[in-house]
Amino acid sequence: MQDFRDLQVWQKAHLLVLDVYVLCQQLPDAERYGLTSQLRRAAVSIPANIAEGRGRHTDKDFAHFLQIALGSAFEVEYYIQLAFDLNYIEAQTHQTLTEAVNEVKKLLIRFLTTLTMLH
């Protein structure tokens, strides 16, 4: 069984989490239990679900966890948009993070499509 850390989609998702943690340090203290908490939780969920799914015994189970990861990626995209709309982050940060999350979404969709085509 392939180590989850060898998967490009996991690597990109992990880098996204690291970027999200940097972003969260810039958010107002008032958001500690709101946006900051939700954004971190959703971001961490992406590579965590990829890793958990990789440990499952069937492609069907793996695909289920990839779908959860994809949902979390869409959630992260929304929280990034919200942070921008609330003027918590600059346009360049918004663009960079949106591009990163879109890359992760693209890789997840590609992986899901491949798994689905195998069965």
Phi and psi in radians as a Rosetta constraint file:
Dihedral C 1 N 2 CA 2 C 2 CIRCULARHARMONIC -1.240 0.35
Dihedral N 2 CA 2 C 2 N 3 CIRCULARHARMONIC 2.410 0.35
Dihedral C 2 N 3 CA 3 C 3 CIRCULARHARMONIC -1.173 0.35
Dihedral N 3 CA 3 C 3 N 4 CIRCULARHARMONIC 2.341 0.35
Dihedral C 3 N 4 CA 4 C 4 CIRCULARHARMONIC -1.026 0.35
Dihedral N 4 CA 4 C 4 N 5 CIRCULARHARMONIC -0.505 0.35
Dihedral C 4 N 5 CA 5 C 5 CIRCULARHARMONIC -1.188 0.35
Dihedral N 5 CA 5 C 5 N 6 CIRCULARHARMONIC -0.287 0.35
Dihedral C 5 N 6 CA 6 C 6 CIRCULARHARMONIC -1.441 0.35
Dihedral N 6 CA 6 C 6 N 7 CIRCULARHARMONIC -0.222 0.35
Dihedral C 6 N 7 CA 7 C 7 CIRCULARHARMONIC -1.367 0.35
Dihedral N 7 CA 7 C 7 N 8 CIRCULARHARMONIC 2.221 0.35
Dihedral C 7 N 8 CA 8 C 8 CIRCULARHARMONIC -1.018 0.35
Dihedral N 8 CA 8 C 8 N 9 CIRCULARHARMONIC -0.685 0.35
Dihedral C 8 N 9 CA 9 C 9 CIRCULARHARMONIC -1.103 0.35
Dihedral N 9 CA 9 C 9 N 10 CIRCULARHARMONIC -0.678 0.35
Dihedral C 9 N 10 CA 10 C 10 CIRCULARHARMONIC -1.163 0.35
Dihedral N 10 CA 10 C 10 N 11 CIRCULARHARMONIC -0.748 0.35
Dihedral C 10 N 11 CA 11 C 11 CIRCULARHARMONIC -1.035 0.35
Dihedral N 11 CA 11 C 11 N 12 CIRCULARHARMONIC -0.803 0.35
Dihedral C 11 N 12 CA 12 C 12 CIRCULARHARMONIC -1.154 0.35
Dihedral N 12 CA 12 C 12 N 13 CIRCULARHARMONIC -0.689 0.35
Dihedral C 12 N 13 CA 13 C 13 CIRCULARHARMONIC -1.156 0.35
Dihedral N 13 CA 13 C 13 N 14 CIRCULARHARMONIC -0.671 0.35
Dihedral C 13 N 14 CA 14 C 14 CIRCULARHARMONIC -1.133 0.35
Dihedral N 14 CA 14 C 14 N 15 CIRCULARHARMONIC -0.739 0.35
Dihedral C 14 N 15 CA 15 C 15 CIRCULARHARMONIC -1.082 0.35
Dihedral N 15 CA 15 C 15 N 16 CIRCULARHARMONIC -0.660 0.35
Dihedral C 15 N 16 CA 16 C 16 CIRCULARHARMONIC -1.065 0.35
Dihedral N 16 CA 16 C 16 N 17 CIRCULARHARMONIC -0.744 0.35
Dihedral C 16 N 17 CA 17 C 17 CIRCULARHARMONIC -1.039 0.35
Dihedral N 17 CA 17 C 17 N 18 CIRCULARHARMONIC -0.781 0.35
Dihedral C 17 N 18 CA 18 C 18 CIRCULARHARMONIC -1.056 0.35
Dihedral N 18 CA 18 C 18 N 19 CIRCULARHARMONIC -0.730 0.35
Dihedral C 18 N 19 CA 19 C 19 CIRCULARHARMONIC -1.136 0.35
Dihedral N 19 CA 19 C 19 N 20 CIRCULARHARMONIC -0.684 0.35
Dihedral C 19 N 20 CA 20 C 20 CIRCULARHARMONIC -1.119 0.35
Dihedral N 20 CA 20 C 20 N 21 CIRCULARHARMONIC -0.693 0.35
Dihedral C 20 N 21 CA 21 C 21 CIRCULARHARMONIC -1.110 0.35
Dihedral N 21 CA 21 C 21 N 22 CIRCULARHARMONIC -0.658 0.35
Dihedral C 21 N 22 CA 22 C 22 CIRCULARHARMONIC -1.116 0.35
Dihedral N 22 CA 22 C 22 N 23 CIRCULARHARMONIC -0.799 0.35
Dihedral C 22 N 23 CA 23 C 23 CIRCULARHARMONIC -1.019 0.35
Dihedral N 23 CA 23 C 23 N 24 CIRCULARHARMONIC -0.778 0.35
Dihedral C 23 N 24 CA 24 C 24 CIRCULARHARMONIC -1.088 0.35
Dihedral N 24 CA 24 C 24 N 25 CIRCULARHARMONIC -0.461 0.35
Dihedral C 24 N 25 CA 25 C 25 CIRCULARHARMONIC -1.168 0.35
Dihedral N 25 CA 25 C 25 N 26 CIRCULARHARMONIC -0.366 0.35
Dihedral C 25 N 26 CA 26 C 26 CIRCULARHARMONIC -1.592 0.35
Dihedral N 26 CA 26 C 26 N 27 CIRCULARHARMONIC -0.224 0.35
Dihedral C 26 N 27 CA 27 C 27 CIRCULARHARMONIC -1.312 0.35
Dihedral N 27 CA 27 C 27 N 28 CIRCULARHARMONIC 2.660 0.35
Dihedral C 27 N 28 CA 28 C 28 CIRCULARHARMONIC -1.068 0.35
Dihedral N 28 CA 28 C 28 N 29 CIRCULARHARMONIC 2.598 0.35
Dihedral C 28 N 29 CA 29 C 29 CIRCULARHARMONIC -0.999 0.35
Dihedral N 29 CA 29 C 29 N 30 CIRCULARHARMONIC -0.542 0.35
Dihedral C 29 N 30 CA 30 C 30 CIRCULARHARMONIC -1.080 0.35
Dihedral N 30 CA 30 C 30 N 31 CIRCULARHARMONIC -0.352 0.35
Dihedral C 30 N 31 CA 31 C 31 CIRCULARHARMONIC -1.641 0.35
Dihedral N 31 CA 31 C 31 N 32 CIRCULARHARMONIC 0.065 0.35
Dihedral C 31 N 32 CA 32 C 32 CIRCULARHARMONIC -0.894 0.35
Dihedral N 32 CA 32 C 32 N 33 CIRCULARHARMONIC -0.783 0.35
Dihedral C 32 N 33 CA 33 C 33 CIRCULARHARMONIC -1.747 0.35
Dihedral N 33 CA 33 C 33 N 34 CIRCULARHARMONIC 0.088 0.35
Dihedral C 33 N 34 CA 34 C 34 CIRCULARHARMONIC -1.951 0.35
Dihedral N 34 CA 34 C 34 N 35 CIRCULARHARMONIC -1.855 0.35
Dihedral C 34 N 35 CA 35 C 35 CIRCULARHARMONIC -1.017 0.35
Dihedral N 35 CA 35 C 35 N 36 CIRCULARHARMONIC -0.759 0.35
Dihedral C 35 N 36 CA 36 C 36 CIRCULARHARMONIC -1.031 0.35
Dihedral N 36 CA 36 C 36 N 37 CIRCULARHARMONIC -0.854 0.35
Dihedral C 36 N 37 CA 37 C 37 CIRCULARHARMONIC -1.107 0.35
Dihedral N 37 CA 37 C 37 N 38 CIRCULARHARMONIC -0.790 0.35
Dihedral C 37 N 38 CA 38 C 38 CIRCULARHARMONIC -1.143 0.35
Dihedral N 38 CA 38 C 38 N 39 CIRCULARHARMONIC -0.748 0.35
Dihedral C 38 N 39 CA 39 C 39 CIRCULARHARMONIC -1.118 0.35
Dihedral N 39 CA 39 C 39 N 40 CIRCULARHARMONIC -0.808 0.35
Dihedral C 39 N 40 CA 40 C 40 CIRCULARHARMONIC -1.075 0.35
Dihedral N 40 CA 40 C 40 N 41 CIRCULARHARMONIC -0.809 0.35
Dihedral C 40 N 41 CA 41 C 41 CIRCULARHARMONIC -1.037 0.35
Dihedral N 41 CA 41 C 41 N 42 CIRCULARHARMONIC -0.811 0.35
Dihedral C 41 N 42 CA 42 C 42 CIRCULARHARMONIC -1.155 0.35
Dihedral N 42 CA 42 C 42 N 43 CIRCULARHARMONIC -0.709 0.35
Dihedral C 42 N 43 CA 43 C 43 CIRCULARHARMONIC -1.134 0.35
Dihedral N 43 CA 43 C 43 N 44 CIRCULARHARMONIC -0.798 0.35
Dihedral C 43 N 44 CA 44 C 44 CIRCULARHARMONIC -1.123 0.35
Dihedral N 44 CA 44 C 44 N 45 CIRCULARHARMONIC -0.542 0.35
Dihedral C 44 N 45 CA 45 C 45 CIRCULARHARMONIC -1.067 0.35
Dihedral N 45 CA 45 C 45 N 46 CIRCULARHARMONIC -0.523 0.35
Dihedral C 45 N 46 CA 46 C 46 CIRCULARHARMONIC -1.126 0.35
Dihedral N 46 CA 46 C 46 N 47 CIRCULARHARMONIC -1.116 0.35
Dihedral C 46 N 47 CA 47 C 47 CIRCULARHARMONIC -1.182 0.35
Dihedral N 47 CA 47 C 47 N 48 CIRCULARHARMONIC -0.486 0.35
Dihedral C 47 N 48 CA 48 C 48 CIRCULARHARMONIC -1.128 0.35
Dihedral N 48 CA 48 C 48 N 49 CIRCULARHARMONIC -0.727 0.35
Dihedral C 48 N 49 CA 49 C 49 CIRCULARHARMONIC -1.250 0.35
Dihedral N 49 CA 49 C 49 N 50 CIRCULARHARMONIC -0.580 0.35
Dihedral C 49 N 50 CA 50 C 50 CIRCULARHARMONIC -1.089 0.35
Dihedral N 50 CA 50 C 50 N 51 CIRCULARHARMONIC -0.807 0.35
Dihedral C 50 N 51 CA 51 C 51 CIRCULARHARMONIC -1.102 0.35
Dihedral N 51 CA 51 C 51 N 52 CIRCULARHARMONIC -0.808 0.35
Dihedral C 51 N 52 CA 52 C 52 CIRCULARHARMONIC -1.107 0.35
Dihedral N 52 CA 52 C 52 N 53 CIRCULARHARMONIC -0.751 0.35
Dihedral C 52 N 53 CA 53 C 53 CIRCULARHARMONIC -1.103 0.35
Dihedral N 53 CA 53 C 53 N 54 CIRCULARHARMONIC -0.628 0.35
Dihedral C 53 N 54 CA 54 C 54 CIRCULARHARMONIC -1.097 0.35
Dihedral N 54 CA 54 C 54 N 55 CIRCULARHARMONIC -0.491 0.35
Dihedral C 54 N 55 CA 55 C 55 CIRCULARHARMONIC -1.421 0.35
Dihedral N 55 CA 55 C 55 N 56 CIRCULARHARMONIC -0.080 0.35
Dihedral C 55 N 56 CA 56 C 56 CIRCULARHARMONIC -1.414 0.35
Dihedral N 56 CA 56 C 56 N 57 CIRCULARHARMONIC 2.844 0.35
Dihedral C 56 N 57 CA 57 C 57 CIRCULARHARMONIC -1.596 0.35
Dihedral N 57 CA 57 C 57 N 58 CIRCULARHARMONIC -0.257 0.35
Dihedral C 57 N 58 CA 58 C 58 CIRCULARHARMONIC -2.182 0.35
Dihedral N 58 CA 58 C 58 N 59 CIRCULARHARMONIC 2.688 0.35
Dihedral C 58 N 59 CA 59 C 59 CIRCULARHARMONIC -1.106 0.35
Dihedral N 59 CA 59 C 59 N 60 CIRCULARHARMONIC -0.582 0.35
Dihedral C 59 N 60 CA 60 C 60 CIRCULARHARMONIC -1.087 0.35
Dihedral N 60 CA 60 C 60 N 61 CIRCULARHARMONIC -0.781 0.35
Dihedral C 60 N 61 CA 61 C 61 CIRCULARHARMONIC -1.120 0.35
Dihedral N 61 CA 61 C 61 N 62 CIRCULARHARMONIC -0.746 0.35
Dihedral C 61 N 62 CA 62 C 62 CIRCULARHARMONIC -1.045 0.35
Dihedral N 62 CA 62 C 62 N 63 CIRCULARHARMONIC -0.791 0.35
Dihedral C 62 N 63 CA 63 C 63 CIRCULARHARMONIC -1.049 0.35
Dihedral N 63 CA 63 C 63 N 64 CIRCULARHARMONIC -0.657 0.35
Dihedral C 63 N 64 CA 64 C 64 CIRCULARHARMONIC -1.034 0.35
Dihedral N 64 CA 64 C 64 N 65 CIRCULARHARMONIC -0.781 0.35
Dihedral C 64 N 65 CA 65 C 65 CIRCULARHARMONIC -1.235 0.35
Dihedral N 65 CA 65 C 65 N 66 CIRCULARHARMONIC -0.559 0.35
Dihedral C 65 N 66 CA 66 C 66 CIRCULARHARMONIC -1.149 0.35
Dihedral N 66 CA 66 C 66 N 67 CIRCULARHARMONIC -0.631 0.35
Dihedral C 66 N 67 CA 67 C 67 CIRCULARHARMONIC -1.144 0.35
Dihedral N 67 CA 67 C 67 N 68 CIRCULARHARMONIC -0.683 0.35
Dihedral C 67 N 68 CA 68 C 68 CIRCULARHARMONIC -1.111 0.35
Dihedral N 68 CA 68 C 68 N 69 CIRCULARHARMONIC -0.756 0.35
Dihedral C 68 N 69 CA 69 C 69 CIRCULARHARMONIC -1.050 0.35
Dihedral N 69 CA 69 C 69 N 70 CIRCULARHARMONIC -0.712 0.35
Dihedral C 69 N 70 CA 70 C 70 CIRCULARHARMONIC -1.112 0.35
Dihedral N 70 CA 70 C 70 N 71 CIRCULARHARMONIC -0.748 0.35
Dihedral C 70 N 71 CA 71 C 71 CIRCULARHARMONIC -1.043 0.35
Dihedral N 71 CA 71 C 71 N 72 CIRCULARHARMONIC -0.715 0.35
Dihedral C 71 N 72 CA 72 C 72 CIRCULARHARMONIC -1.142 0.35
Dihedral N 72 CA 72 C 72 N 73 CIRCULARHARMONIC -0.612 0.35
Dihedral C 72 N 73 CA 73 C 73 CIRCULARHARMONIC -1.118 0.35
Dihedral N 73 CA 73 C 73 N 74 CIRCULARHARMONIC -0.725 0.35
Dihedral C 73 N 74 CA 74 C 74 CIRCULARHARMONIC -1.118 0.35
Dihedral N 74 CA 74 C 74 N 75 CIRCULARHARMONIC -0.648 0.35
Dihedral C 74 N 75 CA 75 C 75 CIRCULARHARMONIC -1.103 0.35
Dihedral N 75 CA 75 C 75 N 76 CIRCULARHARMONIC -0.780 0.35
Dihedral C 75 N 76 CA 76 C 76 CIRCULARHARMONIC -1.049 0.35
Dihedral N 76 CA 76 C 76 N 77 CIRCULARHARMONIC -0.741 0.35
Dihedral C 76 N 77 CA 77 C 77 CIRCULARHARMONIC -1.019 0.35
Dihedral N 77 CA 77 C 77 N 78 CIRCULARHARMONIC -0.736 0.35
Dihedral C 77 N 78 CA 78 C 78 CIRCULARHARMONIC -1.119 0.35
Dihedral N 78 CA 78 C 78 N 79 CIRCULARHARMONIC -0.788 0.35
Dihedral C 78 N 79 CA 79 C 79 CIRCULARHARMONIC -1.104 0.35
Dihedral N 79 CA 79 C 79 N 80 CIRCULARHARMONIC -0.606 0.35
Dihedral C 79 N 80 CA 80 C 80 CIRCULARHARMONIC -1.138 0.35
Dihedral N 80 CA 80 C 80 N 81 CIRCULARHARMONIC -0.738 0.35
Dihedral C 80 N 81 CA 81 C 81 CIRCULARHARMONIC -1.090 0.35
Dihedral N 81 CA 81 C 81 N 82 CIRCULARHARMONIC -0.751 0.35
Dihedral C 81 N 82 CA 82 C 82 CIRCULARHARMONIC -1.077 0.35
Dihedral N 82 CA 82 C 82 N 83 CIRCULARHARMONIC -0.775 0.35
Dihedral C 82 N 83 CA 83 C 83 CIRCULARHARMONIC -1.044 0.35
Dihedral N 83 CA 83 C 83 N 84 CIRCULARHARMONIC -0.674 0.35
Dihedral C 83 N 84 CA 84 C 84 CIRCULARHARMONIC -1.185 0.35
Dihedral N 84 CA 84 C 84 N 85 CIRCULARHARMONIC -0.823 0.35
Dihedral C 84 N 85 CA 85 C 85 CIRCULARHARMONIC -1.120 0.35
Dihedral N 85 CA 85 C 85 N 86 CIRCULARHARMONIC -0.461 0.35
Dihedral C 85 N 86 CA 86 C 86 CIRCULARHARMONIC -1.535 0.35
Dihedral N 86 CA 86 C 86 N 87 CIRCULARHARMONIC 0.112 0.35
Dihedral C 86 N 87 CA 87 C 87 CIRCULARHARMONIC 1.077 0.35
Dihedral N 87 CA 87 C 87 N 88 CIRCULARHARMONIC 0.561 0.35
Dihedral C 87 N 88 CA 88 C 88 CIRCULARHARMONIC -1.514 0.35
Dihedral N 88 CA 88 C 88 N 89 CIRCULARHARMONIC -0.413 0.35
Dihedral C 88 N 89 CA 89 C 89 CIRCULARHARMONIC -2.307 0.35
Dihedral N 89 CA 89 C 89 N 90 CIRCULARHARMONIC 2.708 0.35
Dihedral C 89 N 90 CA 90 C 90 CIRCULARHARMONIC -1.352 0.35
Dihedral N 90 CA 90 C 90 N 91 CIRCULARHARMONIC 2.837 0.35
Dihedral C 90 N 91 CA 91 C 91 CIRCULARHARMONIC -1.039 0.35
Dihedral N 91 CA 91 C 91 N 92 CIRCULARHARMONIC -0.693 0.35
Dihedral C 91 N 92 CA 92 C 92 CIRCULARHARMONIC -1.139 0.35
Dihedral N 92 CA 92 C 92 N 93 CIRCULARHARMONIC -0.721 0.35
Dihedral C 92 N 93 CA 93 C 93 CIRCULARHARMONIC -1.112 0.35
Dihedral N 93 CA 93 C 93 N 94 CIRCULARHARMONIC -0.765 0.35
Dihedral C 93 N 94 CA 94 C 94 CIRCULARHARMONIC -1.005 0.35
Dihedral N 94 CA 94 C 94 N 95 CIRCULARHARMONIC -0.837 0.35
Dihedral C 94 N 95 CA 95 C 95 CIRCULARHARMONIC -1.118 0.35
Dihedral N 95 CA 95 C 95 N 96 CIRCULARHARMONIC -0.801 0.35
Dihedral C 95 N 96 CA 96 C 96 CIRCULARHARMONIC -1.075 0.35
Dihedral N 96 CA 96 C 96 N 97 CIRCULARHARMONIC -0.820 0.35
Dihedral C 96 N 97 CA 97 C 97 CIRCULARHARMONIC -1.206 0.35
Dihedral N 97 CA 97 C 97 N 98 CIRCULARHARMONIC -0.647 0.35
Dihedral C 97 N 98 CA 98 C 98 CIRCULARHARMONIC -1.115 0.35
Dihedral N 98 CA 98 C 98 N 99 CIRCULARHARMONIC -0.724 0.35
Dihedral C 98 N 99 CA 99 C 99 CIRCULARHARMONIC -1.104 0.35
Dihedral N 99 CA 99 C 99 N 100 CIRCULARHARMONIC -0.699 0.35
Dihedral C 99 N 100 CA 100 C 100 CIRCULARHARMONIC -1.132 0.35
Dihedral N 100 CA 100 C 100 N 101 CIRCULARHARMONIC -0.778 0.35
Dihedral C 100 N 101 CA 101 C 101 CIRCULARHARMONIC -1.203 0.35
Dihedral N 101 CA 101 C 101 N 102 CIRCULARHARMONIC -0.604 0.35
Dihedral C 101 N 102 CA 102 C 102 CIRCULARHARMONIC -1.157 0.35
Dihedral N 102 CA 102 C 102 N 103 CIRCULARHARMONIC -0.615 0.35
Dihedral C 102 N 103 CA 103 C 103 CIRCULARHARMONIC -1.122 0.35
Dihedral N 103 CA 103 C 103 N 104 CIRCULARHARMONIC -0.753 0.35
Dihedral C 103 N 104 CA 104 C 104 CIRCULARHARMONIC -1.102 0.35
Dihedral N 104 CA 104 C 104 N 105 CIRCULARHARMONIC -0.771 0.35
Dihedral C 104 N 105 CA 105 C 105 CIRCULARHARMONIC -1.046 0.35
Dihedral N 105 CA 105 C 105 N 106 CIRCULARHARMONIC -0.772 0.35
Dihedral C 105 N 106 CA 106 C 106 CIRCULARHARMONIC -1.045 0.35
Dihedral N 106 CA 106 C 106 N 107 CIRCULARHARMONIC -0.792 0.35
Dihedral C 106 N 107 CA 107 C 107 CIRCULARHARMONIC -1.151 0.35
Dihedral N 107 CA 107 C 107 N 108 CIRCULARHARMONIC -0.691 0.35
Dihedral C 107 N 108 CA 108 C 108 CIRCULARHARMONIC -1.104 0.35
Dihedral N 108 CA 108 C 108 N 109 CIRCULARHARMONIC -0.779 0.35
Dihedral C 108 N 109 CA 109 C 109 CIRCULARHARMONIC -1.103 0.35
Dihedral N 109 CA 109 C 109 N 110 CIRCULARHARMONIC -0.746 0.35
Dihedral C 109 N 110 CA 110 C 110 CIRCULARHARMONIC -1.073 0.35
Dihedral N 110 CA 110 C 110 N 111 CIRCULARHARMONIC -0.783 0.35
Dihedral C 110 N 111 CA 111 C 111 CIRCULARHARMONIC -1.104 0.35
Dihedral N 111 CA 111 C 111 N 112 CIRCULARHARMONIC -0.790 0.35
Dihedral C 111 N 112 CA 112 C 112 CIRCULARHARMONIC -1.066 0.35
Dihedral N 112 CA 112 C 112 N 113 CIRCULARHARMONIC -0.735 0.35
Dihedral C 112 N 113 CA 113 C 113 CIRCULARHARMONIC -1.078 0.35
Dihedral N 113 CA 113 C 113 N 114 CIRCULARHARMONIC -0.758 0.35
Dihedral C 113 N 114 CA 114 C 114 CIRCULARHARMONIC -1.094 0.35
Dihedral N 114 CA 114 C 114 N 115 CIRCULARHARMONIC -0.809 0.35
Dihedral C 114 N 115 CA 115 C 115 CIRCULARHARMONIC -1.077 0.35
Dihedral N 115 CA 115 C 115 N 116 CIRCULARHARMONIC -0.701 0.35
Dihedral C 115 N 116 CA 116 C 116 CIRCULARHARMONIC -1.168 0.35
Dihedral N 116 CA 116 C 116 N 117 CIRCULARHARMONIC -0.669 0.35
Dihedral C 116 N 117 CA 117 C 117 CIRCULARHARMONIC -1.210 0.35
Dihedral N 117 CA 117 C 117 N 118 CIRCULARHARMONIC -0.420 0.35
Dihedral C 117 N 118 CA 118 C 118 CIRCULARHARMONIC -1.257 0.35
Dihedral N 118 CA 118 C 118 N 119 CIRCULARHARMONIC -0.305 0.35
